[in-house]
Amino acid sequence: MDKNPMQKVRESLYYRLSNFDFSEDQLRDKSVFQLVNLVYLFAGLLNYLGCFTTTCRTMEELFGTDGFYVRTDKPENLVVDSEPKPKTVVN
């Protein structure tokens, strides 16, 4: 069975990031946008990547906003407001 385009993109990004000692398990819960950011952070200076803005815009058009930006949330990654918020004072 052929993989869908999103799986192919993710595997390509996993492959590029594996050169920097990232494992697929570390990257699995990240959004495609986060993966692209990591690739640019580590490999952008090597001049074999396209323009960041154009790449992100094209992927957003192909996969939709949710497909590009949304990531799988794990409980340990969620920020929880544990401090009580101050009450508003009305004069």
PDB file of N, CA, C and O in Angstrom:
ATOM      1  N   MET A   1       0.835  -1.182   0.000  1.00  0.00           N
ATOM      2  CA  MET A   1       0.000   0.000   0.000  1.00  0.00           C
ATOM      3  C   MET A   1       0.878   1.244   0.000  1.00  0.00           C
ATOM      4  O   MET A   1       1.829   1.335   0.777  1.00  0.00           O
ATOM      5  N   ASP A   2       0.568   2.189  -0.857  1.00  0.00           N
ATOM      6  CA  ASP A   2       1.349   3.419  -0.934  1.00  0.00           C
ATOM      7  C   ASP A   2       1.065   4.312   0.265  1.00  0.00           C
ATOM      8  O   ASP A   2      -0.044   4.331   0.800  1.00  0.00           O
ATOM      9  N   LYS A   3       2.083   5.042   0.671  1.00  0.00           N
ATOM     10  CA  LYS A   3       1.941   5.977   1.779  1.00  0.00           C
ATOM     11  C   LYS A   3       1.317   7.261   1.266  1.00  0.00           C
ATOM     12  O   LYS A   3       1.465   7.609   0.094  1.00  0.00           O
ATOM     13  N   ASN A   4       0.616   7.965   2.152  1.00  0.00           N
ATOM     14  CA  ASN A   4       0.067   9.246   1.735  1.00  0.00           C
ATOM     15  C   ASN A   4       1.184  10.287   1.709  1.00  0.00           C
ATOM     16  O   ASN A   4       2.240  10.074   2.306  1.00  0.00           O
ATOM     17  N   PRO A   5       0.965  11.397   1.033  1.00  0.00           N
ATOM     18  CA  PRO A   5       2.032  12.413   0.895  1.00  0.00           C
ATOM     19  C   PRO A   5       2.545  12.935   2.234  1.00  0.00           C
ATOM     20  O   PRO A   5       3.737  13.210   2.369  1.00  0.00           O
ATOM     21  N   MET A   6       1.666  13.075   3.223  1.00  0.00           N
ATOM     22  CA  MET A   6       2.089  13.581   4.531  1.00  0.00           C
ATOM     23  C   MET A   6       3.079  12.614   5.175  1.00  0.00           C
ATOM     24  O   MET A   6       4.063  13.054   5.770  1.00  0.00           O
ATOM     25  N   GLN A   7       2.843  11.316   5.071  1.00  0.00           N
ATOM     26  CA  GLN A   7       3.772  10.325   5.624  1.00  0.00           C
ATOM     27  C   GLN A   7       5.120  10.395   4.923  1.00  0.00           C
ATOM     28  O   GLN A   7       6.162  10.270   5.567  1.00  0.00           O
ATOM     29  N   LYS A   8       5.110  10.593   3.614  1.00  0.00           N
ATOM     30  CA  LYS A   8       6.365  10.692   2.864  1.00  0.00           C
ATOM     31  C   LYS A   8       7.166  11.914   3.295  1.00  0.00           C
ATOM     32  O   LYS A   8       8.385  11.839   3.455  1.00  0.00           O
ATOM     33  N   VAL A   9       6.478  13.044   3.485  1.00  0.00           N
ATOM     34  CA  VAL A   9       7.156  14.271   3.931  1.00  0.00           C
ATOM     35  C   VAL A   9       7.745  14.060   5.314  1.00  0.00           C
ATOM     36  O   VAL A   9       8.899  14.413   5.557  1.00  0.00           O
ATOM     37  N   ARG A  10       6.960  13.483   6.228  1.00  0.00           N
ATOM     38  CA  ARG A  10       7.444  13.245   7.587  1.00  0.00           C
ATOM     39  C   ARG A  10       8.666  12.323   7.571  1.00  0.00           C
ATOM     40  O   ARG A  10       9.641  12.583   8.276  1.00  0.00           O
ATOM     41  N   GLU A  11       8.625  11.256   6.779  1.00  0.00           N
ATOM     42  CA  GLU A  11       9.771  10.342   6.712  1.00  0.00           C
ATOM     43  C   GLU A  11      11.008  11.027   6.150  1.00  0.00           C
ATOM     44  O   GLU A  11      12.124  10.765   6.598  1.00  0.00           O
ATOM     45  N   SER A  12      10.812  11.900   5.174  1.00  0.00           N
ATOM     46  CA  SER A  12      11.935  12.643   4.613  1.00  0.00           C
ATOM     47  C   SER A  12      12.548  13.570   5.667  1.00  0.00           C
ATOM     48  O   SER A  12      13.770  13.682   5.764  1.00  0.00           O
ATOM     49  N   LEU A  13      11.698  14.231   6.454  1.00  0.00           N
ATOM     50  CA  LEU A  13      12.199  15.109   7.517  1.00  0.00           C
ATOM     51  C   LEU A  13      12.860  14.289   8.620  1.00  0.00           C
ATOM     52  O   LEU A  13      13.888  14.699   9.159  1.00  0.00           O
ATOM     53  N   TYR A  14      12.280  13.127   8.966  1.00  0.00           N
ATOM     54  CA  TYR A  14      12.907  12.245   9.958  1.00  0.00           C
ATOM     55  C   TYR A  14      14.301  11.836   9.489  1.00  0.00           C
ATOM     56  O   TYR A  14      15.251  11.828  10.272  1.00  0.00           O
ATOM     57  N   TYR A  15      14.414  11.498   8.209  1.00  0.00           N
ATOM     58  CA  TYR A  15      15.699  11.062   7.658  1.00  0.00           C
ATOM     59  C   TYR A  15      16.740  12.175   7.779  1.00  0.00           C
ATOM     60  O   TYR A  15      17.864  11.940   8.223  1.00  0.00           O
ATOM     61  N   ARG A  16      16.356  13.387   7.380  1.00  0.00           N
ATOM     62  CA  ARG A  16      17.305  14.507   7.466  1.00  0.00           C
ATOM     63  C   ARG A  16      17.723  14.771   8.900  1.00  0.00           C
ATOM     64  O   ARG A  16      18.890  15.056   9.169  1.00  0.00           O
ATOM     65  N   LEU A  17      16.767  14.678   9.830  1.00  0.00           N
ATOM     66  CA  LEU A  17      17.084  14.959  11.230  1.00  0.00           C
ATOM     67  C   LEU A  17      17.823  13.801  11.897  1.00  0.00           C
ATOM     68  O   LEU A  17      18.481  13.999  12.919  1.00  0.00           O
ATOM     69  N   SER A  18      17.724  12.599  11.337  1.00  0.00           N
ATOM     70  CA  SER A  18      18.470  11.470  11.910  1.00  0.00           C
ATOM     71  C   SER A  18      19.975  11.689  11.769  1.00  0.00           C
ATOM     72  O   SER A  18      20.761  11.116  12.524  1.00  0.00           O
ATOM     73  N   ASN A  19      20.375  12.510  10.813  1.00  0.00           N
ATOM     74  CA  ASN A  19      21.797  12.844  10.664  1.00  0.00           C
ATOM     75  C   ASN A  19      22.317  13.671  11.837  1.00  0.00           C
ATOM     76  O   ASN A  19      23.526  13.798  12.034  1.00  0.00           O
ATOM     77  N   PHE A  20      21.383  14.236  12.618  1.00  0.00           N
ATOM     78  CA  PHE A  20      21.752  15.041  13.780  1.00  0.00           C
ATOM     79  C   PHE A  20      21.384  14.320  15.074  1.00  0.00           C
ATOM     80  O   PHE A  20      21.144  14.957  16.100  1.00  0.00           O
ATOM     81  N   ASP A  21      21.341  12.997  15.022  1.00  0.00           N
ATOM     82  CA  ASP A  21      21.115  12.128  16.181  1.00  0.00           C
ATOM     83  C   ASP A  21      19.727  12.253  16.808  1.00  0.00           C
ATOM     84  O   ASP A  21      19.570  12.003  18.003  1.00  0.00           O
ATOM     85  N   PHE A  22      18.720  12.633  16.024  1.00  0.00           N
ATOM     86  CA  PHE A  22      17.341  12.579  16.492  1.00  0.00           C
ATOM     87  C   PHE A  22      16.779  11.221  16.118  1.00  0.00           C
ATOM     88  O   PHE A  22      17.053  10.711  15.032  1.00  0.00           O
ATOM     89  N   SER A  23      16.000  10.637  17.004  1.00  0.00           N
ATOM     90  CA  SER A  23      15.341   9.371  16.681  1.00  0.00           C
ATOM     91  C   SER A  23      13.913   9.664  16.221  1.00  0.00           C
ATOM     92  O   SER A  23      13.363  10.728  16.502  1.00  0.00           O
ATOM     93  N   GLU A  24      13.334   8.717  15.520  1.00  0.00           N
ATOM     94  CA  GLU A  24      11.958   8.885  15.059  1.00  0.00           C
ATOM     95  C   GLU A  24      11.004   9.015  16.246  1.00  0.00           C
ATOM     96  O   GLU A  24      10.007   9.731  16.162  1.00  0.00           O
ATOM     97  N   ASP A  25      11.303   8.330  17.347  1.00  0.00           N
ATOM     98  CA  ASP A  25      10.459   8.433  18.540  1.00  0.00           C
ATOM     99  C   ASP A  25      10.450   9.857  19.099  1.00  0.00           C
ATOM    100  O   ASP A  25       9.415  10.328  19.570  1.00  0.00           O
ATOM    101  N   GLN A  26      11.584  10.538  19.050  1.00  0.00           N
ATOM    102  CA  GLN A  26      11.649  11.915  19.535  1.00  0.00           C
ATOM    103  C   GLN A  26      10.834  12.862  18.663  1.00  0.00           C
ATOM    104  O   GLN A  26      10.318  13.868  19.149  1.00  0.00           O
ATOM    105  N   LEU A  27      10.718  12.546  17.393  1.00  0.00           N
ATOM    106  CA  LEU A  27      10.097  13.459  16.437  1.00  0.00           C
ATOM    107  C   LEU A  27       8.647  13.137  16.127  1.00  0.00           C
ATOM    108  O   LEU A  27       7.950  13.961  15.535  1.00  0.00           O
ATOM    109  N   ARG A  28       8.185  11.977  16.506  1.00  0.00           N
ATOM    110  CA  ARG A  28       6.863  11.492  16.096  1.00  0.00           C
ATOM    111  C   ARG A  28       5.728  12.423  16.503  1.00  0.00           C
ATOM    112  O   ARG A  28       4.785  12.599  15.732  1.00  0.00           O
ATOM    113  N   ASP A  29       5.786  13.025  17.688  1.00  0.00           N
ATOM    114  CA  ASP A  29       4.675  13.857  18.155  1.00  0.00           C
ATOM    115  C   ASP A  29       4.784  15.318  17.712  1.00  0.00           C
ATOM    116  O   ASP A  29       3.938  16.132  18.081  1.00  0.00           O
ATOM    117  N   LYS A  30       5.792  15.660  16.942  1.00  0.00           N
ATOM    118  CA  LYS A  30       5.979  17.038  16.488  1.00  0.00           C
ATOM    119  C   LYS A  30       5.161  17.306  15.224  1.00  0.00           C
ATOM    120  O   LYS A  30       4.918  16.404  14.424  1.00  0.00           O
ATOM    121  N   SER A  31       4.747  18.549  15.062  1.00  0.00           N
ATOM    122  CA  SER A  31       4.033  18.927  13.840  1.00  0.00           C
ATOM    123  C   SER A  31       5.038  19.034  12.692  1.00  0.00           C
ATOM    124  O   SER A  31       6.245  19.128  12.918  1.00  0.00           O
ATOM    125  N   VAL A  32       4.533  19.020  11.479  1.00  0.00           N
ATOM    126  CA  VAL A  32       5.411  19.162  10.314  1.00  0.00           C
ATOM    127  C   VAL A  32       6.116  20.519  10.383  1.00  0.00           C
ATOM    128  O   VAL A  32       7.287  20.626  10.019  1.00  0.00           O
ATOM    129  N   PHE A  33       5.419  21.542  10.844  1.00  0.00           N
ATOM    130  CA  PHE A  33       6.022  22.868  10.992  1.00  0.00           C
ATOM    131  C   PHE A  33       7.218  22.820  11.943  1.00  0.00           C
ATOM    132  O   PHE A  33       8.257  23.417  11.660  1.00  0.00           O
ATOM    133  N   GLN A  34       7.080  22.117  13.062  1.00  0.00           N
ATOM    134  CA  GLN A  34       8.192  21.997  14.001  1.00  0.00           C
ATOM    135  C   GLN A  34       9.357  21.229  13.388  1.00  0.00           C
ATOM    136  O   GLN A  34      10.518  21.568  13.613  1.00  0.00           O
ATOM    137  N   LEU A  35       9.045  20.201  12.620  1.00  0.00           N
ATOM    138  CA  LEU A  35      10.106  19.430  11.956  1.00  0.00           C
ATOM    139  C   LEU A  35      10.853  20.286  10.939  1.00  0.00           C
ATOM    140  O   LEU A  35      12.080  20.228  10.853  1.00  0.00           O
ATOM    141  N   VAL A  36      10.112  21.080  10.169  1.00  0.00           N
ATOM    142  CA  VAL A  36      10.751  21.977   9.186  1.00  0.00           C
ATOM    143  C   VAL A  36      11.648  22.979   9.911  1.00  0.00           C
ATOM    144  O   VAL A  36      12.750  23.271   9.448  1.00  0.00           O
ATOM    145  N   ASN A  37      11.182  23.505  11.042  1.00  0.00           N
ATOM    146  CA  ASN A  37      12.005  24.431  11.820  1.00  0.00           C
ATOM    147  C   ASN A  37      13.303  23.775  12.275  1.00  0.00           C
ATOM    148  O   ASN A  37      14.367  24.390  12.203  1.00  0.00           O
ATOM    149  N   LEU A  38      13.223  22.534  12.741  1.00  0.00           N
ATOM    150  CA  LEU A  38      14.438  21.833  13.171  1.00  0.00           C
ATOM    151  C   LEU A  38      15.394  21.599  12.005  1.00  0.00           C
ATOM    152  O   LEU A  38      16.605  21.765  12.152  1.00  0.00           O
ATOM    153  N   VAL A  39      14.862  21.219  10.861  1.00  0.00           N
ATOM    154  CA  VAL A  39      15.713  21.005   9.686  1.00  0.00           C
ATOM    155  C   VAL A  39      16.419  22.305   9.318  1.00  0.00           C
ATOM    156  O   VAL A  39      17.618  22.299   9.038  1.00  0.00           O
ATOM    157  N   TYR A  40      15.694  23.411   9.316  1.00  0.00           N
ATOM    158  CA  TYR A  40      16.319  24.692   8.992  1.00  0.00           C
ATOM    159  C   TYR A  40      17.330  25.107  10.042  1.00  0.00           C
ATOM    160  O   TYR A  40      18.368  25.682   9.714  1.00  0.00           O
ATOM    161  N   LEU A  41      17.036  24.820  11.303  1.00  0.00           N
ATOM    162  CA  LEU A  41      17.969  25.173  12.371  1.00  0.00           C
ATOM    163  C   LEU A  41      19.303  24.457  12.200  1.00  0.00           C
ATOM    164  O   LEU A  41      20.365  25.063  12.343  1.00  0.00           O
ATOM    165  N   PHE A  42      19.240  23.159  11.893  1.00  0.00           N
ATOM    166  CA  PHE A  42      20.464  22.366  11.823  1.00  0.00           C
ATOM    167  C   PHE A  42      21.096  22.292  10.444  1.00  0.00           C
ATOM    168  O   PHE A  42      22.315  22.158  10.336  1.00  0.00           O
ATOM    169  N   ALA A  43      20.297  22.375   9.389  1.00  0.00           N
ATOM    170  CA  ALA A  43      20.850  22.151   8.054  1.00  0.00           C
ATOM    171  C   ALA A  43      20.702  23.340   7.123  1.00  0.00           C
ATOM    172  O   ALA A  43      21.217  23.310   6.006  1.00  0.00           O
ATOM    173  N   GLY A  44      20.019  24.371   7.550  1.00  0.00           N
ATOM    174  CA  GLY A  44      19.778  25.520   6.682  1.00  0.00           C
ATOM    175  C   GLY A  44      21.045  26.183   6.173  1.00  0.00           C
ATOM    176  O   GLY A  44      21.070  26.712   5.061  1.00  0.00           O
ATOM    177  N   LEU A  45      22.091  26.158   6.976  1.00  0.00           N
ATOM    178  CA  LEU A  45      23.337  26.799   6.582  1.00  0.00           C
ATOM    179  C   LEU A  45      24.093  26.014   5.524  1.00  0.00           C
ATOM    180  O   LEU A  45      25.065  26.516   4.959  1.00  0.00           O
ATOM    181  N   LEU A  46      23.664  24.794   5.250  1.00  0.00           N
ATOM    182  CA  LEU A  46      24.363  23.961   4.275  1.00  0.00           C
ATOM    183  C   LEU A  46      23.908  24.241   2.839  1.00  0.00           C
ATOM    184  O   LEU A  46      24.430  23.650   1.894  1.00  0.00           O
ATOM    185  N   ASN A  47      22.942  25.134   2.680  1.00  0.00           N
ATOM    186  CA  ASN A  47      22.472  25.621   1.373  1.00  0.00           C
ATOM    187  C   ASN A  47      21.889  24.554   0.461  1.00  0.00           C
ATOM    188  O   ASN A  47      22.009  24.654  -0.760  1.00  0.00           O
ATOM    189  N   TYR A  48      21.264  23.537   1.032  1.00  0.00           N
ATOM    190  CA  TYR A  48      20.579  22.597   0.156  1.00  0.00           C
ATOM    191  C   TYR A  48      19.078  22.581   0.447  1.00  0.00           C
ATOM    192  O   TYR A  48      18.379  21.635   0.084  1.00  0.00           O
ATOM    193  N   LEU A  49      18.593  23.627   1.097  1.00  0.00           N
ATOM    194  CA  LEU A  49      17.167  23.765   1.402  1.00  0.00           C
ATOM    195  C   LEU A  49      16.612  24.969   0.661  1.00  0.00           C
ATOM    196  O   LEU A  49      17.331  25.916   0.342  1.00  0.00           O
ATOM    197  N   GLY A  50      15.320  24.907   0.400  1.00  0.00           N
ATOM    198  CA  GLY A  50      14.658  26.044  -0.224  1.00  0.00           C
ATOM    199  C   GLY A  50      14.440  27.156   0.788  1.00  0.00           C
ATOM    200  O   GLY A  50      14.837  27.037   1.947  1.00  0.00           O
ATOM    201  N   CYS A  51      13.815  28.226   0.351  1.00  0.00           N
ATOM    202  CA  CYS A  51      13.509  29.357   1.228  1.00  0.00           C
ATOM    203  C   CYS A  51      12.487  28.909   2.277  1.00  0.00           C
ATOM    204  O   CYS A  51      11.491  28.273   1.933  1.00  0.00           O
ATOM    205  N   PHE A  52      12.721  29.229   3.533  1.00  0.00           N
ATOM    206  CA  PHE A  52      11.868  28.787   4.633  1.00  0.00           C
ATOM    207  C   PHE A  52      10.414  29.211   4.442  1.00  0.00           C
ATOM    208  O   PHE A  52       9.509  28.385   4.560  1.00  0.00           O
ATOM    209  N   THR A  53      10.184  30.480   4.151  1.00  0.00           N
ATOM    210  CA  THR A  53       8.820  30.996   4.016  1.00  0.00           C
ATOM    211  C   THR A  53       8.081  30.308   2.881  1.00  0.00           C
ATOM    212  O   THR A  53       6.923  29.920   3.040  1.00  0.00           O
ATOM    213  N   THR A  54       8.726  30.155   1.756  1.00  0.00           N
ATOM    214  CA  THR A  54       8.108  29.501   0.605  1.00  0.00           C
ATOM    215  C   THR A  54       7.820  28.035   0.908  1.00  0.00           C
ATOM    216  O   THR A  54       6.762  27.524   0.541  1.00  0.00           O
ATOM    217  N   THR A  55       8.741  27.363   1.566  1.00  0.00           N
ATOM    218  CA  THR A  55       8.555  25.963   1.926  1.00  0.00           C
ATOM    219  C   THR A  55       7.351  25.802   2.856  1.00  0.00           C
ATOM    220  O   THR A  55       6.503  24.937   2.638  1.00  0.00           O
ATOM    221  N   CYS A  56       7.281  26.632   3.884  1.00  0.00           N
ATOM    222  CA  CYS A  56       6.172  26.550   4.843  1.00  0.00           C
ATOM    223  C   CYS A  56       4.845  26.870   4.168  1.00  0.00           C
ATOM    224  O   CYS A  56       3.848  26.188   4.406  1.00  0.00           O
ATOM    225  N   ARG A  57       4.825  27.897   3.334  1.00  0.00           N
ATOM    226  CA  ARG A  57       3.583  28.284   2.653  1.00  0.00           C
ATOM    227  C   ARG A  57       3.096  27.165   1.727  1.00  0.00           C
ATOM    228  O   ARG A  57       1.904  26.859   1.697  1.00  0.00           O
ATOM    229  N   THR A  58       3.995  26.571   0.989  1.00  0.00           N
ATOM    230  CA  THR A  58       3.635  25.488   0.073  1.00  0.00           C
ATOM    231  C   THR A  58       3.097  24.280   0.838  1.00  0.00           C
ATOM    232  O   THR A  58       2.089  23.695   0.443  1.00  0.00           O
ATOM    233  N   MET A  59       3.766  23.905   1.931  1.00  0.00           N
ATOM    234  CA  MET A  59       3.297  22.771   2.722  1.00  0.00           C
ATOM    235  C   MET A  59       1.950  23.069   3.369  1.00  0.00           C
ATOM    236  O   MET A  59       1.102  22.184   3.480  1.00  0.00           O
ATOM    237  N   GLU A  60       1.754  24.308   3.794  1.00  0.00           N
ATOM    238  CA  GLU A  60       0.470  24.699   4.374  1.00  0.00           C
ATOM    239  C   GLU A  60      -0.646  24.586   3.336  1.00  0.00           C
ATOM    240  O   GLU A  60      -1.751  24.149   3.659  1.00  0.00           O
ATOM    241  N   GLU A  61      -0.365  24.975   2.097  1.00  0.00           N
ATOM    242  CA  GLU A  61      -1.352  24.851   1.024  1.00  0.00           C
ATOM    243  C   GLU A  61      -1.637  23.388   0.705  1.00  0.00           C
ATOM    244  O   GLU A  61      -2.786  23.020   0.464  1.00  0.00           O
ATOM    245  N   LEU A  62      -0.606  22.554   0.701  1.00  0.00           N
ATOM    246  CA  LEU A  62      -0.779  21.142   0.372  1.00  0.00           C
ATOM    247  C   LEU A  62      -1.542  20.370   1.450  1.00  0.00           C
ATOM    248  O   LEU A  62      -2.455  19.603   1.145  1.00  0.00           O
ATOM    249  N   PHE A  63      -1.161  20.579   2.706  1.00  0.00           N
ATOM    250  CA  PHE A  63      -1.692  19.765   3.792  1.00  0.00           C
ATOM    251  C   PHE A  63      -2.740  20.465   4.642  1.00  0.00           C
ATOM    252  O   PHE A  63      -3.325  19.848   5.532  1.00  0.00           O
ATOM    253  N   GLY A  64      -2.986  21.738   4.382  1.00  0.00           N
ATOM    254  CA  GLY A  64      -3.940  22.491   5.188  1.00  0.00           C
ATOM    255  C   GLY A  64      -3.290  22.976   6.472  1.00  0.00           C
ATOM    256  O   GLY A  64      -2.250  22.469   6.893  1.00  0.00           O
ATOM    257  N   THR A  65      -3.916  23.959   7.082  1.00  0.00           N
ATOM    258  CA  THR A  65      -3.362  24.537   8.307  1.00  0.00           C
ATOM    259  C   THR A  65      -3.250  23.498   9.408  1.00  0.00           C
ATOM    260  O   THR A  65      -2.228  23.415  10.089  1.00  0.00           O
ATOM    261  N   ASP A  66      -4.306  22.699   9.585  1.00  0.00           N
ATOM    262  CA  ASP A  66      -4.269  21.681  10.646  1.00  0.00           C
ATOM    263  C   ASP A  66      -3.210  20.623  10.370  1.00  0.00           C
ATOM    264  O   ASP A  66      -2.509  20.197  11.288  1.00  0.00           O
ATOM    265  N   GLY A  67      -3.086  20.201   9.136  1.00  0.00           N
ATOM    266  CA  GLY A  67      -2.107  19.175   8.803  1.00  0.00           C
ATOM    267  C   GLY A  67      -0.670  19.649   8.977  1.00  0.00           C
ATOM    268  O   GLY A  67       0.224  18.852   9.262  1.00  0.00           O
ATOM    269  N   PHE A  68      -0.453  20.945   8.805  1.00  0.00           N
ATOM    270  CA  PHE A  68       0.903  21.482   8.869  1.00  0.00           C
ATOM    271  C   PHE A  68       1.298  21.908  10.284  1.00  0.00           C
ATOM    272  O   PHE A  68       2.413  21.632  10.726  1.00  0.00           O
ATOM    273  N   TYR A  69       0.385  22.580  10.995  1.00  0.00           N
ATOM    274  CA  TYR A  69       0.739  23.160  12.291  1.00  0.00           C
ATOM    275  C   TYR A  69       0.363  22.317  13.506  1.00  0.00           C
ATOM    276  O   TYR A  69       1.035  22.399  14.534  1.00  0.00           O
ATOM    277  N   VAL A  70      -0.683  21.518  13.414  1.00  0.00           N
ATOM    278  CA  VAL A  70      -1.182  20.791  14.585  1.00  0.00           C
ATOM    279  C   VAL A  70      -0.298  19.591  14.877  1.00  0.00           C
ATOM    280  O   VAL A  70       0.117  18.868  13.972  1.00  0.00           O
ATOM    281  N   ARG A  71      -0.023  19.396  16.143  1.00  0.00           N
ATOM    282  CA  ARG A  71       0.803  18.270  16.563  1.00  0.00           C
ATOM    283  C   ARG A  71       0.036  17.410  17.556  1.00  0.00           C
ATOM    284  O   ARG A  71      -0.966  17.846  18.124  1.00  0.00           O
ATOM    285  N   THR A  72       0.504  16.209  17.757  1.00  0.00           N
ATOM    286  CA  THR A  72      -0.092  15.315  18.728  1.00  0.00           C
ATOM    287  C   THR A  72       0.358  15.755  20.107  1.00  0.00           C
ATOM    288  O   THR A  72       1.554  15.779  20.396  1.00  0.00           O
ATOM    289  N   ASP A  73      -0.590  16.101  20.953  1.00  0.00           N
ATOM    290  CA  ASP A  73      -0.235  16.552  22.300  1.00  0.00           C
ATOM    291  C   ASP A  73      -0.054  15.369  23.232  1.00  0.00           C
ATOM    292  O   ASP A  73      -0.879  14.458  23.291  1.00  0.00           O
ATOM    293  N   LYS A  74       1.045  15.413  23.953  1.00  0.00           N
ATOM    294  CA  LYS A  74       1.286  14.426  24.995  1.00  0.00           C
ATOM    295  C   LYS A  74       1.113  15.153  26.320  1.00  0.00           C
ATOM    296  O   LYS A  74       1.420  16.343  26.400  1.00  0.00           O
ATOM    297  N   PRO A  75       0.637  14.488  27.353  1.00  0.00           N
ATOM    298  CA  PRO A  75       0.407  15.161  28.638  1.00  0.00           C
ATOM    299  C   PRO A  75       1.632  15.913  29.158  1.00  0.00           C
ATOM    300  O   PRO A  75       1.487  16.981  29.754  1.00  0.00           O
ATOM    301  N   GLU A  76       2.821  15.380  28.946  1.00  0.00           N
ATOM    302  CA  GLU A  76       4.014  16.048  29.474  1.00  0.00           C
ATOM    303  C   GLU A  76       4.394  17.302  28.684  1.00  0.00           C
ATOM    304  O   GLU A  76       5.228  18.087  29.136  1.00  0.00           O
ATOM    305  N   ASN A  77       3.784  17.499  27.498  1.00  0.00           N
ATOM    306  CA  ASN A  77       4.089  18.682  26.699  1.00  0.00           C
ATOM    307  C   ASN A  77       3.093  19.821  26.906  1.00  0.00           C
ATOM    308  O   ASN A  77       3.326  20.938  26.442  1.00  0.00           O
ATOM    309  N   LEU A  78       1.991  19.551  27.594  1.00  0.00           N
ATOM    310  CA  LEU A  78       0.966  20.568  27.764  1.00  0.00           C
ATOM    311  C   LEU A  78       1.324  21.523  28.890  1.00  0.00           C
ATOM    312  O   LEU A  78       1.796  21.104  29.947  1.00  0.00           O
ATOM    313  N   VAL A  79       1.096  22.805  28.656  1.00  0.00           N
ATOM    314  CA  VAL A  79       1.317  23.820  29.674  1.00  0.00           C
ATOM    315  C   VAL A  79       0.011  23.996  30.426  1.00  0.00           C
ATOM    316  O   VAL A  79      -1.037  24.241  29.829  1.00  0.00           O
ATOM    317  N   VAL A  80       0.086  23.868  31.735  1.00  0.00           N
ATOM    318  CA  VAL A  80      -1.113  23.979  32.562  1.00  0.00           C
ATOM    319  C   VAL A  80      -0.964  25.183  33.474  1.00  0.00           C
ATOM    320  O   VAL A  80       0.054  25.352  34.145  1.00  0.00           O
ATOM    321  N   ASP A  81      -1.990  26.013  33.487  1.00  0.00           N
ATOM    322  CA  ASP A  81      -1.979  27.146  34.408  1.00  0.00           C
ATOM    323  C   ASP A  81      -2.296  26.641  35.804  1.00  0.00           C
ATOM    324  O   ASP A  81      -3.435  26.270  36.089  1.00  0.00           O
ATOM    325  N   SER A  82      -1.307  26.625  36.665  1.00  0.00           N
ATOM    326  CA  SER A  82      -1.537  26.134  38.010  1.00  0.00           C
ATOM    327  C   SER A  82      -1.639  27.284  39.016  1.00  0.00           C
ATOM    328  O   SER A  82      -2.129  27.099  40.130  1.00  0.00           O
ATOM    329  N   GLU A  83      -1.176  28.461  38.618  1.00  0.00           N
ATOM    330  CA  GLU A  83      -1.247  29.596  39.524  1.00  0.00           C
ATOM    331  C   GLU A  83      -2.603  30.280  39.385  1.00  0.00           C
ATOM    332  O   GLU A  83      -3.121  30.423  38.277  1.00  0.00           O
ATOM    333  N   PRO A  84      -3.170  30.699  40.501  1.00  0.00           N
ATOM    334  CA  PRO A  84      -4.441  31.419  40.415  1.00  0.00           C
ATOM    335  C   PRO A  84      -4.211  32.791  39.785  1.00  0.00           C
ATOM    336  O   PRO A  84      -3.202  33.448  40.043  1.00  0.00           O
ATOM    337  N   LYS A  85      -5.147  33.201  38.973  1.00  0.00           N
ATOM    338  CA  LYS A  85      -5.031  34.509  38.330  1.00  0.00           C
ATOM    339  C   LYS A  85      -5.545  35.579  39.280  1.00  0.00           C
ATOM    340  O   LYS A  85      -6.499  35.347  40.023  1.00  0.00           O
ATOM    341  N   PRO A  86      -4.916  36.754  39.261  1.00  0.00           N
ATOM    342  CA  PRO A  86      -5.393  37.826  40.170  1.00  0.00           C
ATOM    343  C   PRO A  86      -6.796  38.300  39.736  1.00  0.00           C
ATOM    344  O   PRO A  86      -7.131  38.346  38.552  1.00  0.00           O
ATOM    345  N   LYS A  87      -7.572  38.639  40.732  1.00  0.00           N
ATOM    346  CA  LYS A  87      -8.921  39.130  40.440  1.00  0.00           C
ATOM    347  C   LYS A  87      -8.829  40.552  39.954  1.00  0.00           C
ATOM    348  O   LYS A  87      -7.968  41.319  40.383  1.00  0.00           O
ATOM    349  N   THR A  88      -9.729  40.898  39.049  1.00  0.00           N
ATOM    350  CA  THR A  88      -9.749  42.256  38.524  1.00  0.00           C
ATOM    351  C   THR A  88     -10.379  43.176  39.575  1.00  0.00           C
ATOM    352  O   THR A  88     -11.405  42.860  40.178  1.00  0.00           O
ATOM    353  N   VAL A  89      -9.738  44.301  39.764  1.00  0.00           N
ATOM    354  CA  VAL A  89     -10.236  45.287  40.718  1.00  0.00           C
ATOM    355  C   VAL A  89     -10.935  46.388  39.949  1.00  0.00           C
ATOM    356  O   VAL A  89     -10.367  46.972  39.026  1.00  0.00           O
ATOM    357  N   VAL A  90     -12.156  46.667  40.328  1.00  0.00           N
ATOM    358  CA  VAL A  90     -12.922  47.726  39.678  1.00  0.00           C
ATOM    359  C   VAL A  90     -13.059  48.873  40.656  1.00  0.00           C
ATOM    360  O   VAL A  90     -13.523  48.682  41.780  1.00  0.00           O
ATOM    361  N   ASN A  91     -12.658  50.067  40.238  1.00  0.00           N
ATOM    362  CA  ASN A  91     -12.745  51.232  41.120  1.00  0.00           C
ATOM    363  C   ASN A  91     -14.079  51.895  41.008  1.00  0.00           C
ATOM    364  O   ASN A  91     -14.329  52.895  41.681  1.00  0.00           O
TER     365      ASN A  91
END
